[in-house]
Amino acid sequence: MERLSRRTLMTAMAGAGVVLGTAGRAFAFSEDIPTVRTLALHDNACGATASHKELVAEVERVLGDQYTEAEKRRVIATMTCPICGCPLSGFF
Ligand SMILES: [Zn+2]
């Protein structure tokens, strides 16, 4: 598995910022509930399970000791994978 680049991480964190910035506003579109088939397609696209865990670990490392575990989890809960768009909340 290729190590996630800083650019990928920053893209994901920017996505989290967008989510935080728009929370509470109405969304213009709704998300589909992923089926087993779409989850499998996503897994093929970015190696979802492994790369998502790696992305979460990288975020935790970047946030370091400046934040509590609860704060880190709140940040990660708002993040989505920059490749497949799946939420990362289930990977910590
Ligand atoms: Zn992904």
PDB file of the backbone (N, CA, C, O) and the ligand in Angstrom, with CONECT records:
HET     ZN  A 101       1
ATOM      1  N   MET A   1       0.843  -1.195   0.000  1.00  0.00           N
ATOM      2  CA  MET A   1       0.000   0.000   0.000  1.00  0.00           C
ATOM      3  C   MET A   1       0.875   1.240   0.000  1.00  0.00           C
ATOM      4  O   MET A   1       1.771   1.403   0.828  1.00  0.00           O
ATOM      5  N   GLU A   2       0.591   2.080  -0.929  1.00  0.00           N
ATOM      6  CA  GLU A   2       1.330   3.344  -1.038  1.00  0.00           C
ATOM      7  C   GLU A   2       0.966   4.251   0.128  1.00  0.00           C
ATOM      8  O   GLU A   2      -0.200   4.363   0.506  1.00  0.00           O
ATOM      9  N   ARG A   3       1.969   4.888   0.686  1.00  0.00           N
ATOM     10  CA  ARG A   3       1.739   5.803   1.793  1.00  0.00           C
ATOM     11  C   ARG A   3       0.984   7.026   1.283  1.00  0.00           C
ATOM     12  O   ARG A   3       1.289   7.545   0.209  1.00  0.00           O
ATOM     13  N   LEU A   4       0.008   7.482   2.045  1.00  0.00           N
ATOM     14  CA  LEU A   4      -0.790   8.633   1.614  1.00  0.00           C
ATOM     15  C   LEU A   4       0.076   9.884   1.598  1.00  0.00           C
ATOM     16  O   LEU A   4       0.864  10.118   2.514  1.00  0.00           O
ATOM     17  N   SER A   5      -0.073  10.661   0.578  1.00  0.00           N
ATOM     18  CA  SER A   5       0.714  11.879   0.448  1.00  0.00           C
ATOM     19  C   SER A   5       0.135  12.980   1.333  1.00  0.00           C
ATOM     20  O   SER A   5      -1.033  12.935   1.716  1.00  0.00           O
ATOM     21  N   ARG A   6       0.964  13.958   1.646  1.00  0.00           N
ATOM     22  CA  ARG A   6       0.504  15.098   2.427  1.00  0.00           C
ATOM     23  C   ARG A   6      -0.618  15.819   1.683  1.00  0.00           C
ATOM     24  O   ARG A   6      -1.562  16.314   2.299  1.00  0.00           O
ATOM     25  N   ARG A   7      -0.509  15.874   0.331  1.00  0.00           N
ATOM     26  CA  ARG A   7      -1.531  16.524  -0.469  1.00  0.00           C
ATOM     27  C   ARG A   7      -2.884  15.822  -0.284  1.00  0.00           C
ATOM     28  O   ARG A   7      -3.918  16.472  -0.130  1.00  0.00           O
ATOM     29  N   THR A   8      -2.857  14.503  -0.300  1.00  0.00           N
ATOM     30  CA  THR A   8      -4.085  13.748  -0.105  1.00  0.00           C
ATOM     31  C   THR A   8      -4.680  14.062   1.258  1.00  0.00           C
ATOM     32  O   THR A   8      -5.886  14.271   1.390  1.00  0.00           O
ATOM     33  N   LEU A   9      -3.822  14.093   2.267  1.00  0.00           N
ATOM     34  CA  LEU A   9      -4.292  14.378   3.619  1.00  0.00           C
ATOM     35  C   LEU A   9      -4.880  15.777   3.699  1.00  0.00           C
ATOM     36  O   LEU A   9      -5.942  15.980   4.286  1.00  0.00           O
ATOM     37  N   MET A  10      -4.186  16.740   3.106  1.00  0.00           N
ATOM     38  CA  MET A  10      -4.664  18.119   3.174  1.00  0.00           C
ATOM     39  C   MET A  10      -5.988  18.262   2.433  1.00  0.00           C
ATOM     40  O   MET A  10      -6.859  19.026   2.850  1.00  0.00           O
ATOM     41  N   THR A  11      -6.136  17.530   1.338  1.00  0.00           N
ATOM     42  CA  THR A  11      -7.400  17.545   0.602  1.00  0.00           C
ATOM     43  C   THR A  11      -8.519  17.025   1.487  1.00  0.00           C
ATOM     44  O   THR A  11      -9.615  17.584   1.517  1.00  0.00           O
ATOM     45  N   ALA A  12      -8.230  15.940   2.213  1.00  0.00           N
ATOM     46  CA  ALA A  12      -9.240  15.363   3.097  1.00  0.00           C
ATOM     47  C   ALA A  12      -9.585  16.337   4.222  1.00  0.00           C
ATOM     48  O   ALA A  12     -10.753  16.485   4.583  1.00  0.00           O
ATOM     49  N   MET A  13      -8.570  16.997   4.775  1.00  0.00           N
ATOM     50  CA  MET A  13      -8.816  17.919   5.877  1.00  0.00           C
ATOM     51  C   MET A  13      -9.564  19.157   5.378  1.00  0.00           C
ATOM     52  O   MET A  13     -10.395  19.713   6.096  1.00  0.00           O
ATOM     53  N   ALA A  14      -9.269  19.587   4.149  1.00  0.00           N
ATOM     54  CA  ALA A  14     -10.015  20.700   3.568  1.00  0.00           C
ATOM     55  C   ALA A  14     -11.476  20.298   3.409  1.00  0.00           C
ATOM     56  O   ALA A  14     -12.381  21.100   3.640  1.00  0.00           O
ATOM     57  N   GLY A  15     -11.693  19.056   3.014  1.00  0.00           N
ATOM     58  CA  GLY A  15     -13.056  18.546   2.900  1.00  0.00           C
ATOM     59  C   GLY A  15     -13.769  18.590   4.237  1.00  0.00           C
ATOM     60  O   GLY A  15     -14.953  18.919   4.308  1.00  0.00           O
ATOM     61  N   ALA A  16     -13.045  18.258   5.299  1.00  0.00           N
ATOM     62  CA  ALA A  16     -13.621  18.304   6.641  1.00  0.00           C
ATOM     63  C   ALA A  16     -13.987  19.739   6.990  1.00  0.00           C
ATOM     64  O   ALA A  16     -15.014  19.983   7.623  1.00  0.00           O
ATOM     65  N   GLY A  17     -13.155  20.684   6.582  1.00  0.00           N
ATOM     66  CA  GLY A  17     -13.447  22.094   6.834  1.00  0.00           C
ATOM     67  C   GLY A  17     -14.703  22.530   6.126  1.00  0.00           C
ATOM     68  O   GLY A  17     -15.504  23.298   6.658  1.00  0.00           O
ATOM     69  N   VAL A  18     -14.866  22.029   4.916  1.00  0.00           N
ATOM     70  CA  VAL A  18     -16.076  22.356   4.157  1.00  0.00           C
ATOM     71  C   VAL A  18     -17.291  21.792   4.875  1.00  0.00           C
ATOM     72  O   VAL A  18     -18.325  22.451   4.980  1.00  0.00           O
ATOM     73  N   VAL A  19     -17.157  20.571   5.366  1.00  0.00           N
ATOM     74  CA  VAL A  19     -18.269  19.949   6.091  1.00  0.00           C
ATOM     75  C   VAL A  19     -18.596  20.758   7.332  1.00  0.00           C
ATOM     76  O   VAL A  19     -19.767  21.010   7.618  1.00  0.00           O
ATOM     77  N   LEU A  20     -17.562  21.172   8.081  1.00  0.00           N
ATOM     78  CA  LEU A  20     -17.796  21.959   9.290  1.00  0.00           C
ATOM     79  C   LEU A  20     -18.449  23.290   8.942  1.00  0.00           C
ATOM     80  O   LEU A  20     -19.340  23.767   9.645  1.00  0.00           O
ATOM     81  N   GLY A  21     -17.980  23.885   7.830  1.00  0.00           N
ATOM     82  CA  GLY A  21     -18.493  25.190   7.442  1.00  0.00           C
ATOM     83  C   GLY A  21     -19.931  25.162   6.984  1.00  0.00           C
ATOM     84  O   GLY A  21     -20.639  26.165   7.081  1.00  0.00           O
ATOM     85  N   THR A  22     -20.368  24.016   6.484  1.00  0.00           N
ATOM     86  CA  THR A  22     -21.722  23.948   5.943  1.00  0.00           C
ATOM     87  C   THR A  22     -22.675  23.175   6.850  1.00  0.00           C
ATOM     88  O   THR A  22     -23.860  23.055   6.542  1.00  0.00           O
ATOM     89  N   ALA A  23     -22.165  22.648   7.967  1.00  0.00           N
ATOM     90  CA  ALA A  23     -23.038  21.903   8.880  1.00  0.00           C
ATOM     91  C   ALA A  23     -24.171  22.809   9.327  1.00  0.00           C
ATOM     92  O   ALA A  23     -23.940  23.978   9.636  1.00  0.00           O
ATOM     93  N   GLY A  24     -25.339  22.314   9.364  1.00  0.00           N
ATOM     94  CA  GLY A  24     -26.462  23.125   9.792  1.00  0.00           C
ATOM     95  C   GLY A  24     -27.163  23.818   8.636  1.00  0.00           C
ATOM     96  O   GLY A  24     -28.286  24.298   8.788  1.00  0.00           O
ATOM     97  N   ARG A  25     -26.513  23.876   7.485  1.00  0.00           N
ATOM     98  CA  ARG A  25     -27.179  24.410   6.301  1.00  0.00           C
ATOM     99  C   ARG A  25     -27.795  23.263   5.522  1.00  0.00           C
ATOM    100  O   ARG A  25     -27.393  22.109   5.672  1.00  0.00           O
ATOM    101  N   ALA A  26     -28.751  23.581   4.709  1.00  0.00           N
ATOM    102  CA  ALA A  26     -29.370  22.552   3.877  1.00  0.00           C
ATOM    103  C   ALA A  26     -28.414  22.157   2.769  1.00  0.00           C
ATOM    104  O   ALA A  26     -27.763  23.014   2.173  1.00  0.00           O
ATOM    105  N   PHE A  27     -28.327  20.885   2.492  1.00  0.00           N
ATOM    106  CA  PHE A  27     -27.485  20.420   1.402  1.00  0.00           C
ATOM    107  C   PHE A  27     -28.296  20.401   0.112  1.00  0.00           C
ATOM    108  O   PHE A  27     -29.495  20.121   0.111  1.00  0.00           O
ATOM    109  N   ALA A  28     -27.613  20.705  -0.975  1.00  0.00           N
ATOM    110  CA  ALA A  28     -28.284  20.762  -2.270  1.00  0.00           C
ATOM    111  C   ALA A  28     -28.525  19.373  -2.842  1.00  0.00           C
ATOM    112  O   ALA A  28     -29.330  19.202  -3.757  1.00  0.00           O
ATOM    113  N   PHE A  29     -27.839  18.401  -2.313  1.00  0.00           N
ATOM    114  CA  PHE A  29     -28.030  17.044  -2.798  1.00  0.00           C
ATOM    115  C   PHE A  29     -27.997  16.105  -1.605  1.00  0.00           C
ATOM    116  O   PHE A  29     -27.481  16.453  -0.543  1.00  0.00           O
ATOM    117  N   SER A  30     -28.542  14.933  -1.783  1.00  0.00           N
ATOM    118  CA  SER A  30     -28.507  13.961  -0.701  1.00  0.00           C
ATOM    119  C   SER A  30     -27.589  12.817  -1.094  1.00  0.00           C
ATOM    120  O   SER A  30     -27.421  12.516  -2.276  1.00  0.00           O
ATOM    121  N   GLU A  31     -26.998  12.184  -0.092  1.00  0.00           N
ATOM    122  CA  GLU A  31     -26.114  11.065  -0.370  1.00  0.00           C
ATOM    123  C   GLU A  31     -26.924   9.798  -0.525  1.00  0.00           C
ATOM    124  O   GLU A  31     -27.930   9.593   0.154  1.00  0.00           O
ATOM    125  N   ASP A  32     -26.460   8.940  -1.446  1.00  0.00           N
ATOM    126  CA  ASP A  32     -27.072   7.632  -1.567  1.00  0.00           C
ATOM    127  C   ASP A  32     -26.587   6.759  -0.423  1.00  0.00           C
ATOM    128  O   ASP A  32     -25.460   6.904   0.050  1.00  0.00           O
ATOM    129  N   ILE A  33     -27.425   5.877   0.004  1.00  0.00           N
ATOM    130  CA  ILE A  33     -26.972   4.883   0.975  1.00  0.00           C
ATOM    131  C   ILE A  33     -26.170   3.851   0.196  1.00  0.00           C
ATOM    132  O   ILE A  33     -26.684   3.241  -0.741  1.00  0.00           O
ATOM    133  N   PRO A  34     -24.890   3.650   0.584  1.00  0.00           N
ATOM    134  CA  PRO A  34     -24.041   2.752  -0.221  1.00  0.00           C
ATOM    135  C   PRO A  34     -24.507   1.311  -0.148  1.00  0.00           C
ATOM    136  O   PRO A  34     -24.844   0.801   0.920  1.00  0.00           O
ATOM    137  N   THR A  35     -24.519   0.675  -1.288  1.00  0.00           N
ATOM    138  CA  THR A  35     -24.840  -0.740  -1.339  1.00  0.00           C
ATOM    139  C   THR A  35     -23.539  -1.529  -1.235  1.00  0.00           C
ATOM    140  O   THR A  35     -22.448  -0.964  -1.318  1.00  0.00           O
ATOM    141  N   VAL A  36     -23.667  -2.813  -1.056  1.00  0.00           N
ATOM    142  CA  VAL A  36     -22.479  -3.666  -0.996  1.00  0.00           C
ATOM    143  C   VAL A  36     -21.688  -3.518  -2.286  1.00  0.00           C
ATOM    144  O   VAL A  36     -20.457  -3.508  -2.270  1.00  0.00           O
ATOM    145  N   ARG A  37     -22.399  -3.403  -3.405  1.00  0.00           N
ATOM    146  CA  ARG A  37     -21.718  -3.273  -4.700  1.00  0.00           C
ATOM    147  C   ARG A  37     -20.941  -1.957  -4.781  1.00  0.00           C
ATOM    148  O   ARG A  37     -19.787  -1.955  -5.208  1.00  0.00           O
ATOM    149  N   THR A  38     -21.545  -0.854  -4.383  1.00  0.00           N
ATOM    150  CA  THR A  38     -20.825   0.420  -4.472  1.00  0.00           C
ATOM    151  C   THR A  38     -19.667   0.436  -3.485  1.00  0.00           C
ATOM    152  O   THR A  38     -18.609   0.989  -3.788  1.00  0.00           O
ATOM    153  N   LEU A  39     -19.847  -0.158  -2.315  1.00  0.00           N
ATOM    154  CA  LEU A  39     -18.740  -0.235  -1.358  1.00  0.00           C
ATOM    155  C   LEU A  39     -17.575  -1.032  -1.944  1.00  0.00           C
ATOM    156  O   LEU A  39     -16.410  -0.682  -1.755  1.00  0.00           O
ATOM    157  N   ALA A  40     -17.910  -2.110  -2.659  1.00  0.00           N
ATOM    158  CA  ALA A  40     -16.867  -2.920  -3.290  1.00  0.00           C
ATOM    159  C   ALA A  40     -16.154  -2.120  -4.374  1.00  0.00           C
ATOM    160  O   ALA A  40     -14.935  -2.215  -4.517  1.00  0.00           O
ATOM    161  N   LEU A  41     -16.908  -1.333  -5.137  1.00  0.00           N
ATOM    162  CA  LEU A  41     -16.305  -0.492  -6.178  1.00  0.00           C
ATOM    163  C   LEU A  41     -15.380   0.536  -5.544  1.00  0.00           C
ATOM    164  O   LEU A  41     -14.288   0.787  -6.052  1.00  0.00           O
ATOM    165  N   HIS A  42     -15.812   1.134  -4.433  1.00  0.00           N
ATOM    166  CA  HIS A  42     -14.970   2.103  -3.743  1.00  0.00           C
ATOM    167  C   HIS A  42     -13.698   1.437  -3.227  1.00  0.00           C
ATOM    168  O   HIS A  42     -12.610   2.009  -3.296  1.00  0.00           O
ATOM    169  N   ASP A  43     -13.849   0.234  -2.715  1.00  0.00           N
ATOM    170  CA  ASP A  43     -12.685  -0.467  -2.190  1.00  0.00           C
ATOM    171  C   ASP A  43     -11.674  -0.718  -3.303  1.00  0.00           C
ATOM    172  O   ASP A  43     -10.464  -0.653  -3.082  1.00  0.00           O
ATOM    173  N   ASN A  44     -12.177  -1.005  -4.499  1.00  0.00           N
ATOM    174  CA  ASN A  44     -11.282  -1.191  -5.646  1.00  0.00           C
ATOM    175  C   ASN A  44     -10.647   0.129  -6.055  1.00  0.00           C
ATOM    176  O   ASN A  44      -9.508   0.151  -6.522  1.00  0.00           O
ATOM    177  N   ALA A  45     -11.371   1.227  -5.886  1.00  0.00           N
ATOM    178  CA  ALA A  45     -10.880   2.524  -6.342  1.00  0.00           C
ATOM    179  C   ALA A  45      -9.712   3.013  -5.486  1.00  0.00           C
ATOM    180  O   ALA A  45      -8.728   3.523  -6.023  1.00  0.00           O
ATOM    181  N   CYS A  46      -9.803   2.869  -4.190  1.00  0.00           N
ATOM    182  CA  CYS A  46      -8.765   3.451  -3.336  1.00  0.00           C
ATOM    183  C   CYS A  46      -8.252   2.470  -2.294  1.00  0.00           C
ATOM    184  O   CYS A  46      -7.534   2.884  -1.384  1.00  0.00           O
ATOM    185  N   GLY A  47      -8.585   1.194  -2.386  1.00  0.00           N
ATOM    186  CA  GLY A  47      -8.170   0.244  -1.362  1.00  0.00           C
ATOM    187  C   GLY A  47      -8.768   0.659  -0.034  1.00  0.00           C
ATOM    188  O   GLY A  47      -8.085   0.695   0.989  1.00  0.00           O
ATOM    189  N   ALA A  48     -10.050   0.970  -0.065  1.00  0.00           N
ATOM    190  CA  ALA A  48     -10.732   1.710   0.992  1.00  0.00           C
ATOM    191  C   ALA A  48     -10.330   1.330   2.415  1.00  0.00           C
ATOM    192  O   ALA A  48      -9.864   2.182   3.172  1.00  0.00           O
ATOM    193  N   THR A  49     -10.501   0.087   2.782  1.00  0.00           N
ATOM    194  CA  THR A  49     -10.312  -0.257   4.181  1.00  0.00           C
ATOM    195  C   THR A  49      -8.917   0.099   4.674  1.00  0.00           C
ATOM    196  O   THR A  49      -8.758   0.738   5.714  1.00  0.00           O
ATOM    197  N   ALA A  50      -7.916  -0.320   3.919  1.00  0.00           N
ATOM    198  CA  ALA A  50      -6.540  -0.071   4.343  1.00  0.00           C
ATOM    199  C   ALA A  50      -6.190   1.413   4.261  1.00  0.00           C
ATOM    200  O   ALA A  50      -5.602   1.965   5.191  1.00  0.00           O
ATOM    201  N   SER A  51      -6.548   2.061   3.152  1.00  0.00           N
ATOM    202  CA  SER A  51      -6.145   3.464   2.988  1.00  0.00           C
ATOM    203  C   SER A  51      -6.918   4.371   3.931  1.00  0.00           C
ATOM    204  O   SER A  51      -6.383   5.389   4.370  1.00  0.00           O
ATOM    205  N   HIS A  52      -8.149   4.036   4.252  1.00  0.00           N
ATOM    206  CA  HIS A  52      -8.913   4.854   5.198  1.00  0.00           C
ATOM    207  C   HIS A  52      -8.302   4.771   6.591  1.00  0.00           C
ATOM    208  O   HIS A  52      -8.189   5.783   7.283  1.00  0.00           O
ATOM    209  N   LYS A  53      -7.912   3.582   7.001  1.00  0.00           N
ATOM    210  CA  LYS A  53      -7.257   3.431   8.305  1.00  0.00           C
ATOM    211  C   LYS A  53      -5.951   4.207   8.336  1.00  0.00           C
ATOM    212  O   LYS A  53      -5.605   4.834   9.337  1.00  0.00           O
ATOM    213  N   GLU A  54      -5.227   4.153   7.212  1.00  0.00           N
ATOM    214  CA  GLU A  54      -3.955   4.860   7.121  1.00  0.00           C
ATOM    215  C   GLU A  54      -4.182   6.373   7.181  1.00  0.00           C
ATOM    216  O   GLU A  54      -3.416   7.104   7.810  1.00  0.00           O
ATOM    217  N   LEU A  55      -5.242   6.826   6.521  1.00  0.00           N
ATOM    218  CA  LEU A  55      -5.572   8.255   6.512  1.00  0.00           C
ATOM    219  C   LEU A  55      -5.933   8.729   7.927  1.00  0.00           C
ATOM    220  O   LEU A  55      -5.495   9.793   8.363  1.00  0.00           O
ATOM    221  N   VAL A  56      -6.726   7.938   8.624  1.00  0.00           N
ATOM    222  CA  VAL A  56      -7.102   8.282  10.002  1.00  0.00           C
ATOM    223  C   VAL A  56      -5.856   8.335  10.892  1.00  0.00           C
ATOM    224  O   VAL A  56      -5.702   9.244  11.708  1.00  0.00           O
ATOM    225  N   ALA A  57      -4.967   7.339  10.722  1.00  0.00           N
ATOM    226  CA  ALA A  57      -3.742   7.313  11.524  1.00  0.00           C
ATOM    227  C   ALA A  57      -2.888   8.541  11.243  1.00  0.00           C
ATOM    228  O   ALA A  57      -2.287   9.110  12.154  1.00  0.00           O
ATOM    229  N   GLU A  58      -2.836   8.950   9.967  1.00  0.00           N
ATOM    230  CA  GLU A  58      -2.052  10.117   9.584  1.00  0.00           C
ATOM    231  C   GLU A  58      -2.652  11.394  10.195  1.00  0.00           C
ATOM    232  O   GLU A  58      -1.916  12.260  10.668  1.00  0.00           O
ATOM    233  N   VAL A  59      -3.960  11.506  10.183  1.00  0.00           N
ATOM    234  CA  VAL A  59      -4.614  12.675  10.787  1.00  0.00           C
ATOM    235  C   VAL A  59      -4.307  12.718  12.280  1.00  0.00           C
ATOM    236  O   VAL A  59      -3.983  13.776  12.819  1.00  0.00           O
ATOM    237  N   GLU A  60      -4.409  11.578  12.944  1.00  0.00           N
ATOM    238  CA  GLU A  60      -4.114  11.525  14.375  1.00  0.00           C
ATOM    239  C   GLU A  60      -2.672  11.939  14.643  1.00  0.00           C
ATOM    240  O   GLU A  60      -2.389  12.636  15.617  1.00  0.00           O
ATOM    241  N   ARG A  61      -1.756  11.503  13.766  1.00  0.00           N
ATOM    242  CA  ARG A  61      -0.352  11.839  13.927  1.00  0.00           C
ATOM    243  C   ARG A  61      -0.142  13.344  13.727  1.00  0.00           C
ATOM    244  O   ARG A  61       0.590  13.975  14.490  1.00  0.00           O
ATOM    245  N   VAL A  62      -0.788  13.923  12.695  1.00  0.00           N
ATOM    246  CA  VAL A  62      -0.636  15.348  12.401  1.00  0.00           C
ATOM    247  C   VAL A  62      -1.214  16.188  13.547  1.00  0.00           C
ATOM    248  O   VAL A  62      -0.625  17.195  13.940  1.00  0.00           O
ATOM    249  N   LEU A  63      -2.348  15.777  14.070  1.00  0.00           N
ATOM    250  CA  LEU A  63      -2.966  16.532  15.166  1.00  0.00           C
ATOM    251  C   LEU A  63      -2.135  16.403  16.439  1.00  0.00           C
ATOM    252  O   LEU A  63      -2.103  17.318  17.263  1.00  0.00           O
ATOM    253  N   GLY A  64      -1.461  15.260  16.595  1.00  0.00           N
ATOM    254  CA  GLY A  64      -0.507  15.062  17.676  1.00  0.00           C
ATOM    255  C   GLY A  64      -1.104  15.221  19.066  1.00  0.00           C
ATOM    256  O   GLY A  64      -2.247  14.843  19.322  1.00  0.00           O
ATOM    257  N   ASP A  65      -0.296  15.793  19.959  1.00  0.00           N
ATOM    258  CA  ASP A  65      -0.692  15.901  21.363  1.00  0.00           C
ATOM    259  C   ASP A  65      -1.418  17.205  21.671  1.00  0.00           C
ATOM    260  O   ASP A  65      -1.789  17.462  22.817  1.00  0.00           O
ATOM    261  N   GLN A  66      -1.620  18.027  20.640  1.00  0.00           N
ATOM    262  CA  GLN A  66      -2.247  19.330  20.880  1.00  0.00           C
ATOM    263  C   GLN A  66      -3.744  19.207  21.134  1.00  0.00           C
ATOM    264  O   GLN A  66      -4.371  20.137  21.643  1.00  0.00           O
ATOM    265  N   TYR A  67      -4.318  18.055  20.779  1.00  0.00           N
ATOM    266  CA  TYR A  67      -5.761  17.885  20.886  1.00  0.00           C
ATOM    267  C   TYR A  67      -6.065  16.638  21.719  1.00  0.00           C
ATOM    268  O   TYR A  67      -5.273  15.697  21.764  1.00  0.00           O
ATOM    269  N   THR A  68      -7.200  16.649  22.362  1.00  0.00           N
ATOM    270  CA  THR A  68      -7.616  15.472  23.113  1.00  0.00           C
ATOM    271  C   THR A  68      -8.110  14.410  22.141  1.00  0.00           C
ATOM    272  O   THR A  68      -8.373  14.687  20.971  1.00  0.00           O
ATOM    273  N   GLU A  69      -8.228  13.195  22.650  1.00  0.00           N
ATOM    274  CA  GLU A  69      -8.717  12.090  21.823  1.00  0.00           C
ATOM    275  C   GLU A  69     -10.128  12.409  21.311  1.00  0.00           C
ATOM    276  O   GLU A  69     -10.456  12.102  20.165  1.00  0.00           O
ATOM    277  N   ALA A  70     -10.955  13.020  22.155  1.00  0.00           N
ATOM    278  CA  ALA A  70     -12.324  13.360  21.749  1.00  0.00           C
ATOM    279  C   ALA A  70     -12.324  14.399  20.628  1.00  0.00           C
ATOM    280  O   ALA A  70     -13.128  14.318  19.699  1.00  0.00           O
ATOM    281  N   GLU A  71     -11.418  15.376  20.718  1.00  0.00           N
ATOM    282  CA  GLU A  71     -11.334  16.400  19.667  1.00  0.00           C
ATOM    283  C   GLU A  71     -10.879  15.782  18.348  1.00  0.00           C
ATOM    284  O   GLU A  71     -11.405  16.106  17.283  1.00  0.00           O
ATOM    285  N   LYS A  72      -9.885  14.881  18.437  1.00  0.00           N
ATOM    286  CA  LYS A  72      -9.412  14.212  17.220  1.00  0.00           C
ATOM    287  C   LYS A  72     -10.543  13.412  16.580  1.00  0.00           C
ATOM    288  O   LYS A  72     -10.714  13.426  15.361  1.00  0.00           O
ATOM    289  N   ARG A  73     -11.301  12.722  17.406  1.00  0.00           N
ATOM    290  CA  ARG A  73     -12.395  11.906  16.874  1.00  0.00           C
ATOM    291  C   ARG A  73     -13.470  12.772  16.227  1.00  0.00           C
ATOM    292  O   ARG A  73     -14.071  12.386  15.224  1.00  0.00           O
ATOM    293  N   ARG A  74     -13.707  13.946  16.808  1.00  0.00           N
ATOM    294  CA  ARG A  74     -14.685  14.862  16.208  1.00  0.00           C
ATOM    295  C   ARG A  74     -14.223  15.338  14.837  1.00  0.00           C
ATOM    296  O   ARG A  74     -15.024  15.431  13.906  1.00  0.00           O
ATOM    297  N   VAL A  75     -12.926  15.641  14.709  1.00  0.00           N
ATOM    298  CA  VAL A  75     -12.383  16.078  13.415  1.00  0.00           C
ATOM    299  C   VAL A  75     -12.504  14.943  12.398  1.00  0.00           C
ATOM    300  O   VAL A  75     -12.975  15.141  11.278  1.00  0.00           O
ATOM    301  N   ILE A  76     -12.069  13.752  12.810  1.00  0.00           N
ATOM    302  CA  ILE A  76     -12.074  12.611  11.889  1.00  0.00           C
ATOM    303  C   ILE A  76     -13.506  12.264  11.479  1.00  0.00           C
ATOM    304  O   ILE A  76     -13.753  11.860  10.343  1.00  0.00           O
ATOM    305  N   ALA A  77     -14.436  12.423  12.403  1.00  0.00           N
ATOM    306  CA  ALA A  77     -15.837  12.096  12.117  1.00  0.00           C
ATOM    307  C   ALA A  77     -16.413  12.970  11.008  1.00  0.00           C
ATOM    308  O   ALA A  77     -17.386  12.588  10.357  1.00  0.00           O
ATOM    309  N   THR A  78     -15.813  14.146  10.792  1.00  0.00           N
ATOM    310  CA  THR A  78     -16.320  15.048   9.744  1.00  0.00           C
ATOM    311  C   THR A  78     -15.622  14.825   8.412  1.00  0.00           C
ATOM    312  O   THR A  78     -16.007  15.409   7.400  1.00  0.00           O
ATOM    313  N   MET A  79     -14.583  13.968   8.410  1.00  0.00           N
ATOM    314  CA  MET A  79     -13.772  13.823   7.196  1.00  0.00           C
ATOM    315  C   MET A  79     -14.310  12.742   6.277  1.00  0.00           C
ATOM    316  O   MET A  79     -14.926  11.770   6.712  1.00  0.00           O
ATOM    317  N   THR A  80     -14.057  12.942   4.998  1.00  0.00           N
ATOM    318  CA  THR A  80     -14.362  11.920   4.006  1.00  0.00           C
ATOM    319  C   THR A  80     -13.098  11.597   3.227  1.00  0.00           C
ATOM    320  O   THR A  80     -12.179  12.411   3.137  1.00  0.00           O
ATOM    321  N   CYS A  81     -13.069  10.405   2.671  1.00  0.00           N
ATOM    322  CA  CYS A  81     -11.939  10.002   1.844  1.00  0.00           C
ATOM    323  C   CYS A  81     -11.892  10.881   0.593  1.00  0.00           C
ATOM    324  O   CYS A  81     -12.902  11.026  -0.095  1.00  0.00           O
ATOM    325  N   PRO A  82     -10.726  11.470   0.290  1.00  0.00           N
ATOM    326  CA  PRO A  82     -10.638  12.327  -0.901  1.00  0.00           C
ATOM    327  C   PRO A  82     -10.725  11.547  -2.204  1.00  0.00           C
ATOM    328  O   PRO A  82     -10.906  12.139  -3.269  1.00  0.00           O
ATOM    329  N   ILE A  83     -10.600  10.238  -2.134  1.00  0.00           N
ATOM    330  CA  ILE A  83     -10.628   9.421  -3.349  1.00  0.00           C
ATOM    331  C   ILE A  83     -12.040   8.914  -3.634  1.00  0.00           C
ATOM    332  O   ILE A  83     -12.549   9.063  -4.745  1.00  0.00           O
ATOM    333  N   CYS A  84     -12.666   8.313  -2.621  1.00  0.00           N
ATOM    334  CA  CYS A  84     -13.984   7.712  -2.867  1.00  0.00           C
ATOM    335  C   CYS A  84     -15.117   8.496  -2.219  1.00  0.00           C
ATOM    336  O   CYS A  84     -16.287   8.266  -2.525  1.00  0.00           O
ATOM    337  N   GLY A  85     -14.777   9.424  -1.321  1.00  0.00           N
ATOM    338  CA  GLY A  85     -15.816  10.246  -0.706  1.00  0.00           C
ATOM    339  C   GLY A  85     -16.535   9.595   0.460  1.00  0.00           C
ATOM    340  O   GLY A  85     -17.469  10.173   1.017  1.00  0.00           O
ATOM    341  N   CYS A  86     -16.106   8.393   0.837  1.00  0.00           N
ATOM    342  CA  CYS A  86     -16.758   7.719   1.965  1.00  0.00           C
ATOM    343  C   CYS A  86     -16.342   8.392   3.286  1.00  0.00           C
ATOM    344  O   CYS A  86     -15.214   8.870   3.408  1.00  0.00           O
ATOM    345  N   PRO A  87     -17.245   8.427   4.265  1.00  0.00           N
ATOM    346  CA  PRO A  87     -16.875   8.984   5.560  1.00  0.00           C
ATOM    347  C   PRO A  87     -15.813   8.143   6.243  1.00  0.00           C
ATOM    348  O   PRO A  87     -15.786   6.921   6.093  1.00  0.00           O
ATOM    349  N   LEU A  88     -14.927   8.808   7.005  1.00  0.00           N
ATOM    350  CA  LEU A  88     -13.845   8.107   7.703  1.00  0.00           C
ATOM    351  C   LEU A  88     -14.227   7.781   9.142  1.00  0.00           C
ATOM    352  O   LEU A  88     -13.422   7.227   9.890  1.00  0.00           O
ATOM    353  N   SER A  89     -15.441   8.120   9.527  1.00  0.00           N
ATOM    354  CA  SER A  89     -15.831   7.994  10.930  1.00  0.00           C
ATOM    355  C   SER A  89     -15.796   6.552  11.427  1.00  0.00           C
ATOM    356  O   SER A  89     -15.674   6.338  12.633  1.00  0.00           O
ATOM    357  N   GLY A  90     -15.896   5.578  10.570  1.00  0.00           N
ATOM    358  CA  GLY A  90     -15.896   4.199  11.016  1.00  0.00           C
ATOM    359  C   GLY A  90     -14.525   3.584  11.131  1.00  0.00           C
ATOM    360  O   GLY A  90     -14.401   2.384  11.376  1.00  0.00           O
ATOM    361  N   PHE A  91     -13.462   4.406  10.955  1.00  0.00           N
ATOM    362  CA  PHE A  91     -12.114   3.833  10.877  1.00  0.00           C
ATOM    363  C   PHE A  91     -11.206   4.258  12.009  1.00  0.00           C
ATOM    364  O   PHE A  91      -9.985   4.154  11.892  1.00  0.00           O
ATOM    365  N   PHE A  92     -11.779   4.735  13.106  1.00  0.00           N
ATOM    366  CA  PHE A  92     -10.936   5.018  14.264  1.00  0.00           C
ATOM    367  C   PHE A  92     -11.497   4.372  15.494  1.00  0.00           C
ATOM    368  O   PHE A  92     -10.921   4.499  16.575  1.00  0.00           O
TER     369      PHE A  92
HETATM  370 ZN    ZN A 101     -11.637   5.921  -0.011  1.00  0.00          ZN2+
END
